[in-house]
Amino acid sequence: MKSIAAALFAALVCAAPASAQDAPYPTRPVKIIIAFPVGGLLDVVSRIVGEKLTGLLGQQIIIEARPGAGGTLATSAVARAEPDGYTLMMINDNHAINPSVFKTIPYDSVKDFAPIGFVGTAPMVFAVTAGLAPGSIAELVALAREKPGELTYGSVGVGSAAHLAGEMFTATAGITMQHVPYRGGAPALNDLIAGHLNTMFLSAVVSLPHIEAGKLKPLAVAASSRLQVLPDVPTMAEAGYPLEAAYWFGLVAPAGTPPPIVAKLEKALAEVLAMPDVKDRLTAMGAVIAPLGSQAFAAYIRREMTKWAEVIAKNHVTFE
């Protein structure tokens, strides 16, 4: 009897890890961290995706904004989080840019994260506040040359894609404009609408309603072709200043998250992005859905890191 009992006990002990690995997921709410304030692009996209993931996973998806330090505060927190699938992050282009911006960051953009899936991009619109006279890129450049250093352009933070787009434009145009960094898209957008800022590269997702309301004037789109939602607005290339820039976003988990959990989230995200109403909502706002699985997303992040490092070096961008 003792030998039988011992054998049963040993079998249970050996089976425990497999049972833990196969435990149901999720059994409680899942948090998606974003590194910028509520109301911005990441918040809008994350809430649309999170709402659908809630239905597919059977647990509430909570969106939590932790802005600050160009996204490094939130990213660092996620890198240190328990890799159990209950803390995720909707990263954006800053994830690939920050390693070239900051001398040191408390995480590794590749090694400390497990990519789940790429969601898509949001091409940038170069817009001016409604009260500013220029109605075209040519007129803006002429005004900037008349008043060197007086015109301002905002961004969602030092080293952000919007900042770099502004740097590339001013360098190409041979003009001087003052960069005004913010802690996120929402406060920058509010100041642009109010006229406290003159210009900004910002996503169509958050700018379109204000363009339609006449509060902002779009001068050009930083994309290879005109946007479906703004068919009359020329591209930067058509305006004489070839420049393409877009925000992008995708879901990651802390490194070490069990592969079955990553796989389940990857599958669920792909299902969400295939939903007609999700595609319609994001497309109508100016976003471009471009689903990628975990491996393809990992390769995309590495390519983006290389690209932005080259852009920063080529344009001699400094971050003082």
C-alpha positions in Angstrom: 0.0 0.0 0.0 2.8 2.4 0.9 4.5 1.8 -2.5 1.2 2.5 -4.3 0.6 5.7 -2.3 4.1 6.8 -3.0 3.7 6.1 -6.7 0.4 8.1 -6.8 2.0 11.0 -4.9 5.0 11.1 -7.3 2.6 11.0 -10.3 0.7 14.0 -8.9 3.9 16.0 -8.3 5.1 15.3 -11.8 1.8 16.3 -13.3 1.6 19.6 -11.4 3.7 21.7 -13.7 1.7 20.5 -16.8 -1.5 21.4 -15.0 -0.2 24.8 -14.1 0.9 25.3 -17.7 -2.6 24.3 -19.0 -4.4 26.4 -16.4 -7.3 28.5 -17.9 -6.4 32.0 -19.0 -7.5 34.6 -18.2 -9.4 34.1 -15.0 -9.3 37.8 -13.9 -9.2 41.3 -15.6 -6.2 42.0 -18.0 -4.5 45.4 -18.0 -3.2 47.1 -21.1 -0.8 49.8 -20.3 -0.3 52.8 -22.6 2.5 55.3 -22.2 0.5 58.4 -23.2 -2.5 60.3 -21.8 -6.1 59.5 -22.1 -7.7 60.9 -25.3 -4.7 60.4 -27.6 -4.2 57.9 -30.4 -3.0 55.0 -28.3 -5.9 55.4 -25.9 -8.4 55.5 -28.7 -7.0 52.4 -30.5 -6.5 50.5 -27.3 -10.1 51.0 -26.2 -11.5 49.8 -29.5 -9.3 46.7 -29.4 -9.8 46.2 -25.7 -13.5 46.3 -25.9 -13.5 43.4 -28.4 -10.8 41.4 -26.5 -13.1 41.6 -23.5 -15.8 39.7 -25.4 -13.4 37.1 -26.8 -11.4 36.4 -23.6 -14.3 36.6 -21.2 -12.5 39.0 -18.9 -12.5 42.8 -18.6 -9.7 44.5 -20.5 -8.6 47.6 -18.5 -6.8 50.4 -20.3 -4.4 52.3 -18.0 -2.5 55.4 -19.0 0.9 56.0 -17.4 2.4 59.0 -19.3 5.9 60.4 -18.7 9.5 60.4 -19.8 8.7 59.8 -23.5 7.1 56.5 -22.7 10.0 55.0 -20.8 8.2 55.1 -17.4 5.3 52.9 -18.5 7.5 50.7 -20.7 9.9 50.1 -17.8 7.0 49.1 -15.5 5.7 46.6 -18.0 9.2 45.1 -18.5 9.3 44.4 -14.8 5.8 43.2 -14.5 4.9 39.5 -13.7 5.0 37.6 -17.0 1.6 36.0 -16.4 -0.4 37.6 -19.2 -2.3 40.0 -16.9 -0.1 43.0 -17.7 0.2 43.9 -21.4 1.2 47.0 -23.3 0.1 48.7 -26.5 3.4 50.1 -27.7 4.0 52.6 -30.4 6.8 54.1 -32.5 8.5 55.5 -29.4 9.4 51.9 -28.4 11.7 51.7 -31.4 12.9 55.3 -31.2 13.8 55.7 -27.5 16.9 53.5 -27.7 18.4 56.1 -30.0 17.0 59.1 -28.0 18.1 58.4 -24.5 21.6 57.5 -23.4 20.3 54.9 -21.0 16.9 53.4 -20.6 15.9 50.9 -17.8 14.9 48.1 -20.3 15.8 46.5 -23.6 13.2 47.2 -26.3 13.8 43.7 -27.7 14.9 41.3 -25.0 12.5 42.5 -22.3 9.2 42.0 -24.3 7.3 39.3 -26.0 5.5 40.6 -29.1 1.9 39.5 -29.5 0.8 41.3 -32.6 0.9 44.4 -34.8 -2.3 46.4 -35.1 -1.6 49.0 -37.7 -0.5 52.5 -38.5 -1.8 56.1 -38.5 -0.3 58.2 -41.2 0.5 61.8 -40.0 -1.3 64.9 -41.1 0.7 68.2 -41.0 -1.9 70.6 -39.7 -2.0 74.2 -38.6 -4.2 76.0 -36.1 -7.3 77.5 -37.8 -6.2 81.1 -37.1 -2.9 80.8 -38.9 -2.9 82.4 -42.3 -1.0 79.8 -44.5 -3.3 77.4 -46.4 -0.5 75.4 -48.0 3.0 74.1 -47.3 4.5 76.7 -49.6 2.8 79.6 -47.8 3.9 78.1 -44.4 7.5 77.9 -45.6 7.3 81.5 -46.8 6.0 82.7 -43.4 8.6 80.7 -41.5 11.3 82.4 -43.6 9.9 85.8 -42.9 9.8 85.0 -39.1 12.6 82.6 -38.4 12.2 80.8 -35.1 8.9 82.4 -34.3 6.6 79.6 -35.6 6.1 76.6 -33.4 5.4 72.9 -33.9 4.3 70.5 -31.2 4.9 66.9 -30.6 4.0 64.2 -28.1 7.5 64.3 -26.6 11.1 64.7 -27.3 12.3 62.0 -29.8 8.7 61.1 -30.8 7.9 60.4 -34.4 6.1 63.8 -34.6 9.2 65.5 -33.3 11.4 63.7 -35.8 9.0 64.5 -38.7 9.2 68.2 -37.7 13.0 68.0 -37.6 13.1 66.4 -41.1 10.6 68.9 -42.5 12.4 72.0 -41.2 15.8 70.7 -42.3 14.5 69.9 -45.8 12.7 73.2 -46.1 15.7 75.1 -44.7 13.6 76.9 -42.1 13.7 77.3 -38.4 10.8 76.5 -36.1 10.6 76.1 -32.4 9.8 72.6 -31.1 7.4 72.4 -28.2 7.2 68.9 -26.7 4.2 67.7 -24.7 3.6 64.6 -22.5 1.1 63.2 -24.9 -1.1 63.8 -27.9 -4.2 65.1 -26.2 -2.6 68.2 -24.5 -0.7 69.0 -27.6 -3.8 68.8 -29.7 -5.7 71.0 -27.3 -3.0 73.7 -27.5 -3.0 73.5 -31.3 -6.8 73.9 -31.5 -6.6 76.8 -29.0 -3.9 78.5 -31.1 -1.1 78.2 -28.5 0.8 76.1 -31.1 1.1 77.0 -34.8 1.6 73.6 -36.4 2.0 69.9 -35.6 2.4 66.5 -37.3 -0.5 64.4 -35.8 -2.5 61.4 -36.7 -5.7 61.6 -38.7 -7.3 59.4 -36.0 -7.4 62.2 -33.5 -7.3 65.3 -35.8 -10.0 64.4 -38.3 -13.0 65.5 -36.1 -11.3 68.9 -35.5 -10.4 69.3 -39.2 -14.1 68.6 -40.1 -15.2 71.1 -37.5 -12.9 73.8 -39.0 -10.7 74.1 -35.9 -7.6 72.8 -37.7 -6.3 73.2 -41.3 -4.6 70.2 -42.9 -1.8 71.3 -45.2 -0.4 67.8 -46.2 -0.3 64.2 -45.3 3.0 62.5 -44.6 2.1 59.3 -46.6 3.0 57.8 -49.9 -0.6 58.5 -51.2 -3.5 60.7 -50.2 -5.7 59.5 -47.3 -9.2 58.1 -48.1 -10.6 60.3 -45.3 -8.8 63.5 -46.6 -8.9 63.0 -50.4 -8.3 66.7 -51.2 -5.2 67.1 -49.0 -1.9 66.6 -50.9 0.9 64.4 -49.8 4.1 66.1 -48.5 5.8 64.9 -51.7 3.1 66.6 -53.8 3.7 69.8 -51.8 7.4 69.6 -52.7 8.8 68.1 -49.5 9.0 64.3 -49.7 8.5 63.0 -46.2 6.7 59.9 -44.9 5.9 59.4 -41.2 3.3 57.5 -39.3 2.5 56.4 -35.8 2.2 52.7 -35.3 0.9 50.5 -32.5 1.0 46.9 -31.4 0.5 44.6 -28.4 3.3 43.1 -26.3 3.7 41.3 -23.0 6.7 41.1 -20.6 9.4 38.7 -21.7 8.9 35.2 -20.2 5.1 35.2 -20.6 4.2 31.5 -21.3 4.0 30.7 -25.0 0.4 29.3 -24.7 -0.8 32.7 -23.3 1.0 34.7 -26.0 -0.5 32.4 -28.6 -4.0 32.8 -27.2 -3.6 36.6 -27.2 -2.1 36.6 -30.7 -5.1 34.6 -32.0 -7.6 36.8 -30.2 -6.0 40.0 -31.5 -6.1 38.6 -35.1 -9.8 37.9 -34.7 -10.5 41.4 -33.4 -8.7 43.0 -36.3 -10.7 40.9 -38.8 -14.0 42.1 -37.4 -15.7 44.4 -40.0 -16.9 46.9 -37.4 -13.4 47.3 -36.0 -11.9 47.7 -39.5 -14.6 50.3 -40.3 -14.1 52.3 -37.1 -10.4 52.5 -37.4 -10.4 53.1 -41.2 -13.0 55.9 -40.8 -10.6 57.6 -38.4 -7.7 57.5 -40.7 -5.9 54.4 -39.3 -4.5 51.6 -41.6 -5.0 48.1 -40.1 -2.0 45.9 -41.0 -2.1 42.8 -38.8 1.1 40.9 -38.1 1.7 37.9 -35.9 4.1 37.7 -33.1 7.2 36.8 -35.1 6.6 39.2 -37.9 5.9 42.0 -35.3 9.2 41.2 -33.6 11.0 41.6 -36.9 9.1 44.9 -37.6 10.3 46.3 -34.2 13.9 45.5 -35.0 13.6 47.2 -38.5 12.0 50.3 -37.0 14.8 50.6 -34.4 17.4 50.5 -37.2 15.4 53.0 -39.4 15.0 55.6 -36.7 18.6 55.3 -35.5 19.7 56.2 -39.1 17.1 59.1 -39.4 18.4 60.6 -36.1 22.0 60.3 -37.2 21.5 61.6 -40.7 19.5 64.6 -39.6 21.8 65.3 -36.6 18.8 65.4 -34.3 19.7 66.3 -30.7 17.7 65.8 -27.5 18.8 68.4 -25.1 
